[in-house]
C-alpha cells in the first residue's frame, strides 16, 4: 500500500485542531480497513464457493464413476442372462429396466457436471488460475468415451432377446471389456484426483489470500496505532496534565493572597472548618491567632502604597519564619492576618508563639533607602477551651485582639474578663452613637501658661463624655469606639458649640480667656465641612477666628488627602486662626513636611516631657524640637508638665509656654470661671 504521512502533535497546538486532523486520517484508515475487511470476506467467500464447486464436481464425478461401474456390471449381467436359454424373459426385464435407469442417471450426472463446471468457470479465482487445456481435453474425451459406452448400452437394451443372445454368443463380454477399458478408468481416476487437488488448492489460496489481507489489516492497525492513536493518547495525556496543572494553579491562586503569597480568607475558612471537623471526630484541639498591624495606615499614606506593599511582604516573611510549616498563615484583610496552629492547645505556648511572631515582624526593614518599622497586636483563642465552632472562635479571638490593642500589649489570649470588657465596650459603642444628640459631650479646659511668670495664655479644649450611668469618661475610654466620620463629626460639632458658648460667656464677664485650642480630626480637614462648621458657630456666637487655635496631629502629613488638608489649614490661618501641630515627634513627619505645611506652633508630646531627668535622649529631642521651632519662626509649647523640674528644664531650653497638672488639671467651664473669680478677688485683696 502507498506510504502515508501523518501529522505529529506540535507543542502548544490546539488539541481540538489536532483531533480534527487525526479524525480525517482516521476516516481514511477506517475506509481502507473496511475495504480490506470486505476484500478478505469476498476472497474467502469466492475461495469457499470454488471449493464447494470443486467438492461438488468431485462428488458428481465419483457418483458418475460408481454408476458407470454399476452399468457395466448390469449390462454384462443382461448379456450373460440373454445367453442362457433356460432363463425366462420375466427375469431379464427388470435387469433391462435397471440399465435404463443407470443410463438416465449417468446422463443426468453428466449434465449436472457440465452446469457445475460452467459455474466453476465463472469463479474469479478459477479464472485467475485457469486449468490447463489438457485437463479440459480430458473432460471432453471422458464425456465422449462415456457417451459412446452409453450408446452401446442403450443398443443392448433396445435389442430383442434373440439379438442379444447372438451378440453375446459372438462377442461375449469382450464388447464391454473394450467399452470399459483401462483408459476410461484412468480418465475417471485422473479427473477425480484433479478435482480433489483443485479443491485443496482452493482452500490453500483462500488461506494465503486471507492471511495476506489479515496481515495487511494488522499492519494497518499497527501503523494507525503508532502514527495516530499513540500520538493522540500522548497528546491527550499531555493536555490532561496541563489541565490538571492549570486547575492546580487556579486552585492555588483562588486560595492565595496575590501580594504576600500567603493563604487568603477563603482558604483560611476552609482550613478552619477542616480543623473543627477533626476536633469533632478525634477531640484534637488547636489554636487561632488574629493579628492586626498597628501603624500600617500611616506607612501606606505617608510613603505610598509600594511602601505599604513592602511592609506586608516583610510581615509575611516574618510570619513564615516564626511559624511551623503545617501552620496556616493567611492574610484575611488589608493589614489583618490570621494563623491556625493545629498542634497548639495550650494557652502558655500560644502566648509565647504569638509574642515571638510579633517580635519577629517588629524589626526594622529597609525600603528605598528608608528604614521602616511596623508593630502589631495579636489576639488568640483555643479550641475547645474558648469555643468549639467557627463563629464562636472568631468572635473570641477578635475580642482578644481588641483587648490587646486597648491594653497596648503585643498579644492577648482570650479569657472571660476580656469577654466581659468587650460586652461593656459594645454597650458603650451603642450608647456613643447617640451621645451627641443627647447633649452628653462636655468640654474641660486645661490652661496654657507662661512658663516664666505663670500667667494665663489660653486653653486647650478636651472632650469628655458624661455617660448617664458611668459618669464622666475620659477620651481614652470612648474615642477608640468611634467608627466612621459621622459620629466623629457630631462629637466635634458638640465640642465647637460648647467652646464658643463658653468663650462668649467669659467675654461677656470681661474675662480674657485667650485662644482656645480645638482638635480637628482628619475627616473634617479633607473637605470644607470643618471650616463651615467653625465659621457658622463663630458667627452665631459673635466670636472671631482669633479666638481659636486649630490643633492637628502629625498624621495629616501622611494622609493620602494631605493636599486637601493643607488647603483647609491655609484657609484657617487666612481667617486669623492659628494652627498647632500636636504630638510632634511621635509620628513620621519629616523636615520637608514642616517646611511645606502651614502651622504656627509645635507641641512637644508629653511622652518626651515625662522622661525629663530620666532619659537624656528625650531631653536631647526636646532641645532639638525647641531649636527647630525657633529656627522656623514658630512658637513651641510643651504639654504634660507635672513637676517643677520639668518646667525649669523647658524654660532653660527656650520653651516659653506649657500646660500640665503642675499648673492645672482639665476643668469644666464653671470651675474655670470660679478660678478666675478667685484670682481676681486675690488681686483686689492685695
C-alpha positions in Angstrom: 0.0 0.0 0.0 1.3 3.6 -0.6 3.1 5.3 2.1 1.0 7.8 4.0 2.4 10.7 6.1 0.6 11.5 9.3 0.7 14.8 11.4 2.5 14.9 14.6 1.4 16.9 17.6 3.1 20.3 17.8 3.9 22.0 21.1 1.2 24.5 22.0 -1.1 23.3 19.2 -4.8 23.2 19.8 -6.0 19.8 20.9 -9.2 20.4 19.1 -7.4 21.1 15.8 -5.1 18.1 16.4 -8.1 15.8 17.0 -9.8 17.1 13.8 -6.6 16.4 11.8 -6.3 12.9 13.4 -10.0 12.4 12.6 -9.5 13.0 8.9 -6.7 10.4 8.8 -8.7 8.1 10.9 -11.6 8.2 8.5 -9.2 7.4 5.6 -7.7 4.5 7.5 -11.2 3.3 8.5 -12.2 3.3 4.9 -9.0 1.3 3.9 -9.6 -1.2 6.7 -13.2 -1.6 5.7 -12.2 -2.3 2.1 -9.6 -4.8 3.3 -12.1 -6.5 5.5 -14.5 -6.6 2.6 -11.8 -7.9 0.3 -11.0 -10.5 2.8 -14.6 -11.5 3.1 -15.1 -11.6 -0.6 -11.9 -13.6 -1.2 -12.8 -16.1 1.4 -16.3 -16.3 0.0 -15.1 -16.8 -3.6 -12.5 -19.4 -2.4 -15.1 -21.2 -0.4 -17.5 -21.1 -3.3 -14.8 -22.5 -5.6 -14.0 -25.2 -3.0 -17.7 -26.1 -2.8 -17.9 -26.3 -6.6 -14.8 -28.4 -6.7 -16.2 -30.7 -4.0 -19.5 -30.9 -5.9 -17.6 -31.8 -9.1 -15.6 -34.4 -7.2 -18.8 -35.8 -5.7 -20.6 -35.9 -9.1 -17.6 -37.5 -10.8 -17.4 -40.2 -8.1 -21.1 -40.7 -8.5 -20.8 -40.9 -12.3 -18.0 -43.4 -11.9 -19.9 -45.6 -9.5 -23.0 -45.6 -11.7 -20.8 -46.3 -14.7 -19.3 -49.4 -12.9 -22.8 -50.5 -11.9 -23.9 -50.0 -15.6 -21.1 -52.1 -16.8 -21.9 -54.9 -14.4 -25.6 -54.7 -15.1 -25.1 -54.7 -18.9 -22.8 -57.7 -18.7 -25.3 -59.4 -16.5 -28.0 -58.9 -19.1 -25.8 -60.2 -21.9 -24.9 -63.2 -19.8 -28.6 -63.8 -18.9 -29.6 -63.5 -22.5 -27.2 -66.2 -23.5 -28.9 -68.6 -21.0 -31.9 -70.1 -22.8 -33.3 -71.6 -19.6 -34.0 -68.1 -18.0 -37.4 -66.8 -18.7 -37.8 -63.3 -20.1 -39.5 -62.1 -17.0 -36.2 -62.4 -15.1 -34.3 -60.3 -17.7 -36.8 -57.5 -18.0 -36.1 -56.0 -14.6 -32.5 -56.1 -15.4 -33.2 -54.1 -18.6 -35.1 -51.5 -16.5 -32.2 -51.1 -14.1 -29.8 -50.5 -17.0 -32.1 -47.9 -18.5 -32.3 -46.2 -15.1 -28.5 -46.2 -14.8 -28.1 -44.7 -18.3 -30.6 -41.9 -17.3 -28.7 -41.3 -14.0 -25.3 -41.1 -15.7 -26.5 -38.7 -18.3 -28.2 -36.6 -15.6 -24.9 -36.5 -13.7 -23.1 -35.6 -16.8 -25.5 -32.7 -17.5 -25.2 -31.5 -13.9 -21.4 -31.7 -14.1 -21.4 -29.5 -17.2 -23.6 -27.0 -15.3 -21.3 -27.1 -12.3 -18.2 -26.7 -14.5 -19.7 -23.7 -16.1 -20.3 -22.2 -12.6 -16.7 -23.0 -11.8 -15.5 -21.2 -15.0 -17.3 -18.0 -13.8 -15.4 -18.1 -10.4 -12.8 -15.3 -10.1 -10.2 -17.4 -8.5 -10.8 -20.2 -11.1 -10.3 -17.7 -13.9 -7.2 -16.3 -12.2 -5.8 -19.8 -12.1 -7.3 -21.2 -15.3 -6.8 -25.0 -15.6 -4.7 -26.3 -18.4 -6.1 -27.3 -21.9 -5.0 -30.9 -21.2 -7.4 -31.0 -18.3 -10.2 -29.6 -20.5 -9.4 -32.2 -23.2 -9.5 -34.9 -20.5 -13.0 -33.9 -19.5 -14.2 -33.8 -23.2 -12.6 -37.1 -24.0 -14.0 -38.8 -21.0 -17.5 -37.5 -21.8 -17.1 -38.7 -25.4 -16.0 -42.1 -24.4 -18.7 -42.4 -21.7 -21.4 -41.3 -24.2 -20.2 -44.0 -26.6 -20.5 -46.6 -23.9 -24.0 -45.4 -23.0 -25.0 -45.6 -26.7 -23.8 -49.2 -26.7 -25.7 -49.9 -23.5 -28.8 -48.4 -25.0 -28.5 -50.5 -28.1 -28.3 -53.6 -26.0 -31.4 -52.6 -24.0 -33.2 -51.7 -27.2 -32.3 -55.1 -29.0 -34.6 -58.1 -28.7 -33.7 -61.2 -26.8 -32.5 -63.2 -29.8 -30.2 -60.3 -31.0 -28.7 -60.1 -27.5 -28.2 -63.8 -27.4 -26.5 -63.9 -30.8 -24.4 -60.8 -29.9 -23.2 -62.2 -26.7 -22.5 -65.6 -28.3 -20.4 -63.8 -31.0 -18.7 -61.1 -28.9 -19.3 -62.1 -25.4 -18.0 -60.0 -22.6 -15.2 -58.6 -24.8 -17.5 -56.0 -26.1 -18.0 -54.4 -22.8 -14.5 -55.0 -21.7 -13.4 -52.8 -24.6 -16.1 -50.3 -23.7 -14.9 -50.1 -20.2 -11.2 -50.2 -21.0 -8.4 -49.2 -18.7 -8.1 -45.7 -20.4 -11.6 -44.8 -19.4 -10.8 -45.9 -15.9 -7.6 -43.9 -15.8 -9.5 -40.8 -17.0 -12.1 -41.2 -14.3 -9.2 -41.6 -11.8 -7.4 -38.5 -13.2 -10.5 -36.4 -13.1 -11.3 -37.4 -9.5 -7.8 -36.7 -8.4 -7.7 -33.4 -10.3 -11.0 -32.3 -8.6 -9.6 -33.2 -5.2 -6.3 -31.3 -6.0 -8.2 -28.2 -7.2 -10.3 -28.3 -4.0 -7.2 -28.4 -1.9 -5.7 -25.6 -4.0 -8.8 -23.5 -3.4 -8.5 -23.9 0.3 -4.8 -23.1 0.1 -5.5 -20.0 -2.0 -8.2 -18.9 0.4 -5.8 -19.3 3.4 -3.0 -17.5 1.6 -5.0 -14.6 0.4 -6.9 -14.3 3.7 -3.6 -14.4 5.6 -2.1 -11.7 3.4 -5.2 -9.5 3.8 -5.3 -10.0 7.5 -1.6 -9.3 7.7 -2.3 -6.0 5.8 -5.1 -5.3 8.3 -2.7 -5.9 11.2 0.0 -3.8 9.7 -2.5 -1.0 9.0 -3.8 -1.2 12.6 -0.3 -1.1 14.0 0.5 1.9 11.8 -2.7 3.6 12.9 -1.8 2.9 16.5 1.7 4.1 16.2 1.1 7.1 13.9 -2.3 8.2 15.0 -3.7 6.8 18.2 -0.5 6.6 20.3 0.4 10.3 19.5 -3.2 11.2 20.2 -3.1 9.4 23.5 0.2 11.2 24.3 -1.3 14.5 23.3 -4.4 13.8 25.4 -2.3 12.8 28.3 -0.2 16.0 27.9 -3.4 18.1 27.6 -4.8 16.3 30.7 -1.6 17.1 32.7 -1.7 20.7 31.5 -5.3 20.9 32.5 -4.5 19.4 35.9 -1.6 21.8 36.4 -3.8 24.7 35.3 -6.6 23.7 37.7 -4.0 23.3 40.4 -2.7 26.8 39.6 -6.2 28.2 39.6 -6.9 26.5 42.9 -3.7 27.8 44.3 -4.5 31.4 43.0 -8.0 31.2 44.4 -6.6 30.3 47.8 -3.6 32.6 47.8 -3.1 36.2 48.5 -1.6 37.7 45.3 0.8 40.1 47.1 2.1 38.1 50.1 1.7 34.6 48.7 0.1 33.7 52.0 -3.2 31.9 52.1 -6.3 34.0 51.7 -9.6 34.3 53.6 -11.3 31.5 51.6 -8.6 29.0 52.2 -8.4 30.0 55.9 -12.1 29.4 56.3 -11.8 26.0 54.7 -8.8 25.0 56.8 -10.6 26.2 59.9 -13.6 24.1 59.1 -11.3 21.1 58.5 -9.7 21.5 61.9 -13.1 21.8 63.6 -14.2 18.6 61.8 -11.0 16.9 63.1 -11.8 18.1 66.6 -15.3 16.7 66.4 -14.0 13.4 65.2 -11.0 12.9 67.4 -11.1 15.6 70.0 -7.8 17.2 68.9 -7.7 20.8 69.9 -6.0 23.7 68.0 -5.4 27.5 68.3 -6.1 30.5 66.2 -4.4 33.9 66.2 -5.8 37.2 64.8 -3.0 39.7 64.1 -3.6 43.4 63.1 -0.8 45.8 62.2 -0.8 49.0 64.3 0.6 51.7 62.0 0.0 50.3 58.6 -2.2 53.2 57.5 0.5 55.7 58.4 3.1 53.9 56.3 0.7 53.5 53.4 -0.4 57.1 53.4 3.0 58.6 54.2 5.2 56.6 51.9 2.7 55.4 49.4 1.2 52.1 48.5 4.5 50.5 47.4 5.9 51.0 50.9 2.7 49.5 52.3 3.2 46.5 50.0 6.8 46.2 51.1 5.6 46.3 54.7 3.1 43.5 54.1 5.8 41.4 52.4 8.1 42.0 55.4 5.3 40.8 57.7 4.7 37.7 55.5 8.3 36.7 55.6 8.5 37.3 59.4 5.4 35.0 59.9 6.8 32.3 57.6 10.0 32.2 59.7 8.1 32.4 63.0 5.5 29.7 62.5 5.8 26.0 61.6 5.3 24.6 58.1 2.0 23.0 58.9 0.6 26.2 60.4 -1.9 28.0 58.2 -0.9 31.6 57.7 -3.5 33.8 55.9 -4.0 37.4 55.0 -7.7 38.0 55.6 -7.8 41.8 55.1 -5.7 44.8 54.2 -3.4 44.6 57.3 -5.2 41.7 59.1 -3.7 38.3 59.4 -4.9 35.0 60.8 -3.0 31.9 61.8 -4.2 28.4 62.6 -1.9 26.3 64.8 -3.1 22.7 64.5 -0.9 21.3 67.2 -1.2 24.0 69.9 -4.0 23.8 72.5 -2.1 25.3 75.5 -2.5 29.0 76.5 1.0 29.4 77.7 2.5 28.0 74.5 0.1 30.1 72.3 1.1 33.3 74.2 4.8 32.5 73.7 4.3 31.8 70.0 2.2 34.9 69.4 4.7 37.2 71.2 7.6 35.7 69.2 5.7 36.4 65.9 5.0 40.0 66.9 8.7 40.4 67.9 9.8 39.0 64.5 7.8 41.5 62.4 8.7 44.5 64.6 12.3 44.6 63.5 13.4 47.4 61.2 13.4 46.9 57.4 14.7 48.9 54.5 12.6 50.3 51.7 14.2 52.5 49.0 16.8 53.8 51.4 14.3 54.4 54.2 14.2 52.4 57.5 10.7 51.4 58.3 9.2 49.7 61.3 5.9 48.2 62.0 4.2 46.7 65.0 1.2 44.6 65.6 -1.3 43.3 68.1 -2.5 39.7 68.4 -5.5 38.0 69.9 -5.6 34.3 70.4 -8.3 31.7 71.2 -8.1 27.9 71.6 -10.5 25.0 70.7 -12.1 23.7 72.8 -11.1 25.9 75.8 -12.7 29.1 74.4 -15.0 27.9 71.6 -16.0 24.8 69.6 -17.4 26.4 66.4 -16.2 28.8 63.8 -18.3 31.8 64.7 -17.5 31.5 68.4 -13.8 31.0 67.8 -13.5 34.0 65.5 -15.5 36.1 67.9 -13.4 35.4 71.0 -10.2 35.8 69.0 -11.4 39.2 67.8 -12.3 40.1 71.4 -8.7 39.1 72.5 -7.3 41.2 69.6 -9.3 44.2 70.7 -8.1 43.7 74.3 -4.5 43.6 73.1 -4.9 46.9 71.3 -6.7 48.5 74.2 -4.1 47.5 76.7 -1.1 48.3 74.3 0.2 44.7 74.6 1.6 42.7 71.9 -0.5 39.6 72.3 -3.5 38.7 74.4 -5.1 35.3 74.8 -8.8 35.3 75.4 -10.3 35.0 78.8 -13.7 35.6 80.4 -12.7 39.0 81.7 -11.9 40.1 78.2 -15.4 39.0 77.1 -17.0 41.0 79.9 -14.9 44.1 79.0 -15.8 43.6 75.3 -19.5 43.4 76.1 -19.2 46.5 78.1 -17.5 48.3 75.3 -20.2 47.2 72.9 -22.8 48.7 75.1 -20.7 51.9 75.2 -20.4 52.0 71.5 -24.1 51.7 71.1 -24.7 54.5 73.6 -22.0 56.6 72.0 -23.7 56.7 68.6 -26.4 59.0 70.0 -24.4 60.8 72.7 -24.2 64.0 70.6 -28.0 64.1 70.1 -28.5 63.6 73.8 -26.0 66.5 74.5 -23.8 64.2 76.6 -20.4 65.6 75.4 -18.9 68.2 77.6 -15.7 70.2 77.4 -13.0 70.5 80.0 -10.3 73.1 79.7 -6.6 72.9 80.6 -4.9 76.3 80.8 -1.8 77.2 78.8 0.6 79.3 80.9 3.8 81.3 80.5 6.5 79.1 82.0 8.4 82.0 83.4 5.6 84.1 85.0 2.8 81.5 85.3 0.4 84.0 83.6 -2.6 82.6 81.7 -2.2 82.5 77.9 -5.1 80.3 76.7 -6.8 76.9 76.9 -6.9 73.5 75.3 -10.4 72.1 74.9 -10.6 68.5 76.0 -13.8 66.5 75.3 -15.4 64.3 78.0 -18.4 62.0 77.8 -20.9 62.5 80.5 -22.4 59.0 80.5 -25.8 58.7 82.1 -24.8 55.8 84.4 -21.0 55.6 84.2 -20.4 59.2 84.8 -17.7 61.3 83.3 -15.5 59.3 80.9 -12.1 60.4 79.6 -11.4 60.3 75.8 -9.4 57.1 76.0 -12.5 55.3 77.2 -14.7 56.1 74.2 -12.7 57.6 71.3 -11.4 54.2 70.1 -15.1 53.1 69.9 -15.9 55.7 67.4 -16.1 54.4 63.8 -16.9 56.4 60.8 -16.9 60.2 60.1 -20.4 60.8 61.2 -20.0 60.1 65.0 -16.7 62.0 65.0 -18.2 64.9 63.2 -21.2 65.1 65.6 -18.9 65.0 68.6 -16.6 67.7 67.2 -19.6 69.9 66.5 -20.7 69.5 70.1 -17.2 70.5 71.3 -17.1 73.5 69.0 -20.5 74.7 70.2 -19.6 74.3 73.9 -16.3 76.1 73.4 -17.9 79.0 71.5 -20.7 79.2 74.1 -18.2 79.3 76.9 -15.9 81.9 75.1 -18.9 84.1 74.6 -19.9 83.9 78.3 -16.3 84.6 79.5 -16.0 87.6 77.3 -19.4 88.8 78.5 -18.0 88.6 82.0 -15.0 90.7 80.9 -12.6 87.8 81.3 -9.6 87.2 79.0 -9.6 83.5 78.1 -7.2 83.8 75.3 -7.4 81.5 72.3 -8.9 78.0 72.9 -7.3 75.1 71.0 -9.7 72.7 69.4 -8.5 69.4 67.9 -10.0 68.8 64.4 -10.0 65.2 63.1 -8.8 64.3 59.6 -12.4 63.7 58.5 -13.2 67.4 58.9 -10.0 68.6 57.2 -10.3 66.8 53.9 -13.3 68.9 52.8 -15.0 72.2 53.7 -17.2 70.7 56.3 -14.9 71.5 59.2 -14.4 75.1 58.0 -18.1 75.6 57.6 -18.9 74.1 61.0 -16.4 76.5 62.7 -17.5 79.6 60.6 -21.2 79.2 61.3 -20.7 78.6 65.1 -18.4 81.6 65.4 -20.8 83.7 63.6 -23.7 82.6 65.8 -21.8 83.4 69.0 -20.3 86.7 67.7 -16.7 85.5 68.0 -13.6 86.0 65.9 -11.3 83.4 64.3 -8.5 84.8 66.5 -10.3 83.2 69.5 -9.5 79.7 68.2 -6.4 77.6 67.7 -6.8 74.6 65.4 -4.8 71.6 66.5 -3.9 68.8 64.1 -1.6 65.7 64.6 1.4 64.6 62.6 -0.8 62.1 60.8 -2.1 64.8 58.4 1.3 64.7 56.7 0.9 61.1 55.8 -2.7 61.1 54.7 -3.3 60.5 51.0 -5.5 63.6 51.0 -2.8 65.7 52.5 -3.2 68.4 49.9 -6.9 69.0 50.8 -5.8 69.2 54.5 -3.1 71.7 53.6 -5.7 73.9 51.8 -8.0 73.7 54.9 -5.2 74.8 57.3 -4.2 77.6 55.0 -7.8 78.8 54.9 -7.9 78.7 58.8 -4.8 80.9 59.0 -6.1 83.3 56.4 -9.2 83.8 58.6 -7.0 84.5 61.6 -6.9 81.2 63.5 -3.6 79.8 64.4 -2.7 76.2 63.6 -0.9 74.0 66.2 0.9 70.7 65.3 0.1 68.3 68.2 2.1 65.3 69.4 5.2 66.3 67.3 8.0 63.8 67.2 5.8 60.7 67.7 4.9 60.0 64.0 6.6 60.1 60.7 6.8 63.8 60.0 9.8 65.0 58.1 11.5 68.4 57.8 10.0 68.6 54.3 6.6 68.4 55.8 7.4 71.1 58.4 8.6 73.3 55.6 5.5 72.9 53.4 2.6 72.7 55.8 1.2 75.9 57.2 1.3 75.9 61.1 2.1 78.3 63.8 3.3 76.2 66.8 4.8 72.9 67.7 3.6 71.0 70.7 6.1 68.8 72.4 4.5 65.4 73.2 4.0 64.6 76.9 6.0 61.3 76.4 9.2 63.3 75.9 8.4 65.7 78.8 7.7 62.8 81.2 11.3 61.5 80.6 13.0 64.8 81.6 15.5 64.0 84.3 15.3 60.2 83.5 16.3 59.8 79.8 18.9 62.1 78.3 17.8 61.1 74.8 14.3 62.6 75.4 16.0 65.7 76.7 18.1 66.0 73.5 15.0 65.5 71.4 13.2 68.3 73.3 16.2 70.6 72.8 16.1 69.8 69.1 12.4 70.5 68.8 12.7 73.8 70.5 15.6 74.8 68.3 13.8 73.7 65.2 10.7 75.7 66.1 12.8 78.8 66.9 14.7 78.5 63.6 11.4 78.0 61.6 9.9 81.1 63.3 7.3 79.0 65.1 6.3 79.1 68.8 6.7 76.0 70.9 4.5 74.6 73.7 5.1 71.7 76.0 2.3 69.5 77.3 2.1 67.1 80.2 4.3 69.2 82.7 3.8 67.7 86.1 6.9 68.8 88.1 8.9 71.9 88.8 12.0 70.2 87.4 10.3 69.7 84.1 9.1 73.3 84.0 12.6 74.6 84.8 14.3 72.4 82.2 11.8 73.5 79.5 12.2 77.2 80.4 16.0 76.9 80.3 15.8 75.1 77.0 13.9 78.0 75.5 10.3 76.8 75.6 8.1 79.6 77.0 4.6 78.1 77.0 3.3 74.9 78.7 0.4 73.1 80.2 0.0 70.2 82.6 -1.0 69.1 86.0 1.7 71.2 87.6 -0.3 74.2 86.6 -3.9 73.0 86.5 -5.9 69.9 85.6 -8.5 70.0 82.9 -11.7 71.5 84.4 -15.2 72.3 83.3 -16.1 75.8 82.3 -17.8 76.5 85.7 -14.6 75.7 87.5 -12.7 77.9 85.1 -15.0 80.8 85.9 -14.6 80.2 89.7 -10.8 80.0 89.3 -10.8 83.4 87.6 -13.1 84.9 90.1 -10.9 83.6 92.9 -7.7 85.0 91.3 -9.5 88.4 90.7 -10.5 88.6 94.4 -7.0 87.8 95.5 -5.6 90.5 93.3 -8.1 93.0 94.7 -7.3 92.0 98.2 -3.6 92.7 97.6 
